[in-house]
Amino acid sequence: VTDAALDYRNNPQTPLVRGDELAEALGIRPGPQLGELLAKIAEARFVGEISTSDQAVALARAAL
């Protein structure tokens, strides 16, 4: 495990978008699909691909 991964685990960031907000924005119901989208958002943020809630929703919308 890398130092960056350990730092991320020990100091989690506040999510860019909450699950309920994302579900409403995308018109989907809570469930496994929503969890997968939230995981994609967290990963994209960690690697620096996104940094705002608008970008997070756009990423999730594109992944649908």
N, C-alpha and C positions, 0 to 999 in steps of 0.2 A: 504494500500500500504506500502510495506516495505521500510526501509531506502535505501537498495541496489537498489530497483527499482527506487526510486526517484533520487538517485545519477546517475543512468544510463540515466534517462530521461534528467537530467540537464547537464550532461557531456557526450554526445554521443561520441563513439570512431569512428575513421576513419575506414571505412569498410575494411575487409581483401581483398576483391575482389569487383571490380565494376560490375554492372549489365552487361555492354557490354562485359567485359572481361570474365565473367562467361558464357554468352550466346555463345561466340566464342569458349571457351574451351569445352563446352558441345555439340556444334553444334545445339543449339536450338534458336528459335526466341524469341524476347522480348514479354512478355505477362504475364498473371496471373501465369503461372507455374514458370516463372523466379522469380517473386515476392515472391512466396511461398518458393522457394529455398533460396533466399536471407534472408528471415525471419528465416528459419531454421539455416542458417549460423550465423546470429546475435545471436540467442538464444544459440546455441552451444558455441559460443565465450563467451557470458555472463556468462555461468555456468562453463567455464573453460575446455570444452571438446576439443576445437581447439584453435590454436593461430597463425597459418600461412596461407598464401594464398593457398599453396599446400593442406593443410588439408581441407580448405574450399571447394576447387574444388572437392576433393575426397569425402567429405561428400555429396555434391550436386550430384555427379555422382552416388553414392550409393543410393540416394533417388529417382533417376529416375526410 
